[in-house]
Structures are given as structure tokens and as C-alpha cells.
Amino acid sequence: MQNNVDVIVIGSGMGGLSAALGLARAGQKVVVCERNSVAGGNCSSFPIGDYTFDVAVHQLTGVDDNGNCAQVFEDYKIKDKLKFFRIDPFVTLILPDREISLPGSYEGLEKAMIDLAPDHKKDIRRFFKTMIAWRQDILITGRIFQGKKSVENSNYGKIKLLKKLTFPFTGLFWFLNSRKTTDKLFKILTKNKNIAALFAACWPYLGLPPKKASGLWMVSCMSGLYGEHTYYPQGNSQKIADVFVSAIEENQGKVMLNSGVKEIIVKNNIAQGVVLENGQKIFAKTVISNADAIQTFTKLIDPDILPKNYMRKLSKLTPSVGPFKVFIGLDFDIAKHGFAQHEYFFYESFDFEECYEKFEKGLVPCLSAYSPTHLEPNLAPKGHSTLILTLFYPWQTERDWRSAKEQIAHEMIQLVEKKVKNLSDHIVIKKIFTPQDLNDFSLSHRGAMYGWANSPEQSLIYRLKQTTPIKNLHLSGHWTIPGTGITTAIMSGWILSKALGKKIKKKF
Ligand SMILES: Cc1cc2nc3c(=O)[nH]c(=O)nc-3n(C[C@H](O)[C@H](O)[C@H](O)COP(=O)(O)OP(=O)(O)OC[C@H]3O[C@@H](n4cnc5c(N)ncnc54)[C@H](O)[C@@H]3O)c2cc1C
């Protein structure tokens, strides 16, 4: 192994792999150091017996048709290597008295909402019109900050000239409202609580309920979900990471597995390389950390060398919650027994704030249940299926999820049995995965599943920048802009590689 390269990336999450591929394609000699024995971080899969499970992925946004991430795949020349199943309906809500399917497109969702509340047709139409306009504002903002050709080629290209001309005014509205929570932002649009609740019903994807989650980020995520649709990868999520790894290697890069980094070498405030767990040193002109930002600034480098105001800012940021999952292998095809869609959210009511309070108490008020074998049967033996139950907990809960984990898993299964009777009789394998397990798997601080919590003060333009006070040390992944999500992490690596690529070209 060469000990001098152009770029070292710490961590092979999609944020790291994406930055690595972008820079390898720009002619840089790149090495990715990953502590685990597989690449992909959260975007990886693992077998239990004859069943295969994803660590994280329920759905991905914008990876097909003209989605923004698809344009990044195109730019990286890997688009034809990745195939996806469209998810529609996107999700079905199960409430005590009814089920509501949320179609995976603006048009479908708008129609479903009007069918549910015909008296509020005008209100719903206005709500959607504004959402679509706001989504265009997000694309224009992205274009201004990133200046990317491939964004230009995608949805941005479809924005009408009039919208672009009026952006200075609408953009100002955004800026003025950027610190609002979802609840407050949606109140500008509608007084009808049910309309707002349906649009924000997938708040668990942000890890915070509407009164706590950033309004701007909610609009960005939900309009992405409905505007660019959602997908599940053919094969499993590992396939995406593997395609990135192969492309990095085709571009003379290297992905070193089982190669944890224990130190970033910094001299005179300039990052110069890394020291691996086994003591090996690798030197580089650029170091990119895709690892947890808290680990990066408190363990991989001496925090005393960082400016005090940067560390003060960092200490005020709050990490997101951690996942509590139950991976289940079933001896029957659950899709034929009442679980006909990819994903269901089980709710007690539309009181999402109460739901979150119950999570803080360590209870099981709601959960997501999804069965990827519905789309990809190869994840289980013929006639069998998989089911993944997910909720999330803060690190400390009143009923401690550590000691109560078997009971919690039992309650989660019971909740799903409201829809699929006798589910328990068909469980062949069951594996519980807690915030502690994610912490151990990716060294993500206290199992934070989404990087920093998606509150208004920590989202989008307020998230950590990709540049750091240490020269030549950069960040990629969900702790930095744009934020949470697999495709978002890919975008973050792409944005960084473009910015660094420009600098490299200038030097020559
Ligand atoms: C349970 C769960 C469900 C989710 N569901 C979805 C979903 O359905 N759709 C979606 O889009 N997003 C989902 N997310 C969010 C999404 O997975 C993340 O936002 C995204 O994967 C983050 O990618 P990343 O590159 O920032 O980091 P990570 O995936 O966390 O990768 C970081 C990598 O760095 C490595 N590393 C850490 N420290 C070191 C070190 N010192 N040396 C070497 N390597 C190191 C880790 O091992 C890891 O491989 C989910 C997350 C979780 C946890």
C-alpha cells in the first residue's frame, strides 16, 4: 500500500464514497479507510441465515427518472449499474379507526387528500401549489450555492423563467422563515390541522415531530419524496455501496476495509494524513472525514487545536435520536396476509407531539413496519418474507430501552398484529438492533441515526459546513450540508468533490 496519496476519506458511508468517487474521477489518487468489514455505512446489508436485511434503507428519493440523485449517478457514470423499484403508495398510515394510503406523487397525494376532505379542496390545492413553488425555490437555491451542470440538467431545467425571475422575492420569504418549525411554517399555509398532519405524517423520517422539526427541511424532504418519488434498490442497499466501490477502483482509487482511523495527523493547523488503528500512517494533501463529526473533532484530532468559538458552536449542536429496530424473517409471504404495501406507519392518532413524548418515555406509541420482499423477493427464501419494524429513542428514556428491549420488541410485534393476525407464529428469526448497536457499528455518537437532529437551528444552511478550521480537512455525510438521508449524503459527497475538484484544476 502506498503511504502517499492525494485524498484520504475516513469512512465509507455514502457521503464518503460519493466524495471519493467524485475526486477519483477528477484524477485524484484516493484511498477510503473504513473500520468495518463492509463498505456503505448505513447503506449496507447483512445476512441472517437465509434472509438479508438492510441496516437502514426503507426508501430512497430521486434515484430514478429525473431525480436529482439520478443526475449525480449520471455524472459519476454509474446510472446504468443501479436499478430501483418504484414505491407507490409511498406509505400507508394505520390509525385506530382507518387506513390512509399516501400515494408517492404530488398529484396522487393531492387527489387522495381532496377525496378525504372534499370541503377543503381549495385549501388543499393552495397548499400543494405553494409546496411545488417552494420546492422550486429549493432547487434554485441549490443551483446558486452549488452551480452544478447536472442539477441544471435535471429538475432545475424544468423551472419556468418567471419563477426564476421572482426568486429574489420568494427566496427572501424562505430566508425569513428558515428558523421556523414545521408546525409554524405549515400554519402560514393552512388552518386545517388534518391537511398539515397528512403532509407531515412521515415526520419519523426526520426524527422530530412537527413542533420540533425544521419547517424548511420538512418541505425539502417531503417535496422531494412526493416530487422525485421513492424507490427501493433492486438487490438490496449494499448494491449501491458496491457499485460506488467498483467505480472508485476503476478510477484507480482504493477502499480499505477493516482499516479504522485512530488519528488525523495535523501539523501547523494543516491536515496531513491519518494513523490507522494498526499504526500504519498514510499521508495526503486532503483529508475528508465521513465519520461522526463529534468523533472527528474530539477523538480523531486534539480538540485543543481547534478555535474555541468553533468548539463552542459544536458543543451546542444536538445529535439526532437512535434507531430501535426489529429485523424479522417470516416463514410465509406477509404480502399475501394483509401487508400488501411496502411500508406502513402505525399511529395511535395524529397527535405526533404526544407520540414523540412517548418515545422519550421508552414506550411504543407508533412505528414504521416495512417489508422489502414485497418488491425484492430475493431477500428471503421462496415463499418467505422479511419484515423490519423501526422506531427511535433518545439515548436516555424513562423506561430504559436497554433493559426492556425484549419487551419493547414484543410490543412492536403486537402493534403490527393488529393488521397481520398470528404474525408471531410465523417468525423464524428475530434480531433486535438498538441505538447502542448503531453506535458500535458506525461509531455514530449515541447511535445518532440522522447526524445532527433536524431542528430549525441545525438544518440546511445552518448545518455544519464541509470546510473546517483545519486547512485541508473537510467533512462529508449527514453531519454536514445538505443533511439527513442516503441520497442527501451522496449529494453532500458530490458537492464537496465538485468544490475540491475546482480547486485542484485551479492549481494546475
Ligand atoms: C435505522 C435507520 C433508518 C434509516 N432509513 C433511511 C431511509 O429509509 N432512507 C434514507 O435516505 N435514509 C435513511 N436513514 C438515514 C441515512 O441512512 C443516513 O443519513 C446516511 O446513510 C448517512 O450517511 P453518511 O455517509 O453520512 O454516514 P454513515 O452511513 O454513518 O457512514 C459513516 C461510516 O464511517 C465509518 N467510520 C466511522 N468512524 C470511523 C473511523 N474512525 N475510521 C474508519 N471508518 C470510520 C463507519 O463505520 C461508517 O461506515 C436511516 C438511518 C438509520 C440509522
PDBQT file of the ligand as one rigid body, heavy atoms in Angstrom, charges set to zero:
ROOT
HETATM    1  C1  LIG A 601     -32.273   2.871  11.099  1.00  0.00    +0.000 C 
HETATM    2  C2  LIG A 601     -32.082   3.916  10.057  1.00  0.00    +0.000 A 
HETATM    3  C3  LIG A 601     -33.012   4.027   9.043  1.00  0.00    +0.000 A 
HETATM    4  C4  LIG A 601     -32.822   4.970   8.036  1.00  0.00    +0.000 A 
HETATM    5  N1  LIG A 601     -33.669   4.975   6.964  1.00  0.00    +0.000 NA
HETATM    6  C5  LIG A 601     -33.365   5.740   5.885  1.00  0.00    +0.000 A 
HETATM    7  C6  LIG A 601     -34.093   5.598   4.675  1.00  0.00    +0.000 A 
HETATM    8  O1  LIG A 601     -35.010   4.783   4.556  1.00  0.00    +0.000 OA
HETATM    9  N2  LIG A 601     -33.759   6.407   3.630  1.00  0.00    +0.000 N 
HETATM   10  C7  LIG A 601     -32.742   7.321   3.708  1.00  0.00    +0.000 A 
HETATM   11  O2  LIG A 601     -32.471   8.012   2.723  1.00  0.00    +0.000 OA
HETATM   12  N3  LIG A 601     -32.040   7.480   4.859  1.00  0.00    +0.000 NA
HETATM   13  C8  LIG A 601     -32.303   6.691   5.932  1.00  0.00    +0.000 A 
HETATM   14  N4  LIG A 601     -31.566   6.816   7.073  1.00  0.00    +0.000 N 
HETATM   15  C9  LIG A 601     -30.536   7.870   7.175  1.00  0.00    +0.000 C 
HETATM   16  C10 LIG A 601     -29.310   7.531   6.345  1.00  0.00    +0.000 C 
HETATM   17  O3  LIG A 601     -29.016   6.171   6.493  1.00  0.00    +0.000 OA
HETATM   18  C11 LIG A 601     -28.112   8.382   6.766  1.00  0.00    +0.000 C 
HETATM   19  O4  LIG A 601     -28.472   9.736   6.828  1.00  0.00    +0.000 OA
HETATM   20  C12 LIG A 601     -26.937   8.212   5.779  1.00  0.00    +0.000 C 
HETATM   21  O5  LIG A 601     -26.728   6.859   5.472  1.00  0.00    +0.000 OA
HETATM   22  C13 LIG A 601     -25.690   8.810   6.348  1.00  0.00    +0.000 C 
HETATM   23  O6  LIG A 601     -24.584   8.505   5.518  1.00  0.00    +0.000 OA
HETATM   24  P1  LIG A 601     -23.137   9.018   5.896  1.00  0.00    +0.000 P 
HETATM   25  O7  LIG A 601     -22.263   8.792   4.737  1.00  0.00    +0.000 OA
HETATM   26  O8  LIG A 601     -23.215  10.394   6.441  1.00  0.00    +0.000 OA
HETATM   27  O9  LIG A 601     -22.636   8.146   7.174  1.00  0.00    +0.000 OA
HETATM   28  P2  LIG A 601     -22.695   6.657   7.665  1.00  0.00    +0.000 P 
HETATM   29  O10 LIG A 601     -23.577   5.819   6.844  1.00  0.00    +0.000 OA
HETATM   30  O11 LIG A 601     -22.957   6.736   9.129  1.00  0.00    +0.000 OA
HETATM   31  O12 LIG A 601     -21.206   6.150   7.444  1.00  0.00    +0.000 OA
HETATM   32  C14 LIG A 601     -20.117   6.529   8.238  1.00  0.00    +0.000 C 
HETATM   33  C15 LIG A 601     -19.016   5.495   8.006  1.00  0.00    +0.000 C 
HETATM   34  O13 LIG A 601     -17.829   5.903   8.663  1.00  0.00    +0.000 OA
HETATM   35  C16 LIG A 601     -17.223   4.757   9.262  1.00  0.00    +0.000 C 
HETATM   36  N5  LIG A 601     -16.338   5.208  10.325  1.00  0.00    +0.000 N 
HETATM   37  C17 LIG A 601     -16.698   5.874  11.462  1.00  0.00    +0.000 A 
HETATM   38  N6  LIG A 601     -15.606   6.151  12.186  1.00  0.00    +0.000 NA
HETATM   39  C18 LIG A 601     -14.541   5.655  11.502  1.00  0.00    +0.000 A 
HETATM   40  C19 LIG A 601     -13.136   5.641  11.750  1.00  0.00    +0.000 A 
HETATM   41  N7  LIG A 601     -12.605   6.198  12.845  1.00  0.00    +0.000 N 
HETATM   42  N8  LIG A 601     -12.336   5.034  10.841  1.00  0.00    +0.000 NA
HETATM   43  C20 LIG A 601     -12.844   4.479   9.713  1.00  0.00    +0.000 A 
HETATM   44  N9  LIG A 601     -14.168   4.460   9.447  1.00  0.00    +0.000 NA
HETATM   45  C21 LIG A 601     -14.998   5.057  10.320  1.00  0.00    +0.000 A 
HETATM   46  C22 LIG A 601     -18.402   3.958   9.737  1.00  0.00    +0.000 C 
HETATM   47  O14 LIG A 601     -18.056   2.611  10.012  1.00  0.00    +0.000 OA
HETATM   48  C23 LIG A 601     -19.358   4.121   8.578  1.00  0.00    +0.000 C 
HETATM   49  O15 LIG A 601     -19.152   3.135   7.594  1.00  0.00    +0.000 OA
HETATM   50  C24 LIG A 601     -31.719   5.873   8.093  1.00  0.00    +0.000 A 
HETATM   51  C25 LIG A 601     -30.806   5.765   9.135  1.00  0.00    +0.000 A 
HETATM   52  C26 LIG A 601     -30.954   4.782  10.089  1.00  0.00    +0.000 A 
HETATM   53  C27 LIG A 601     -29.909   4.623  11.136  1.00  0.00    +0.000 C 
ENDROOT
TORSDOF 0
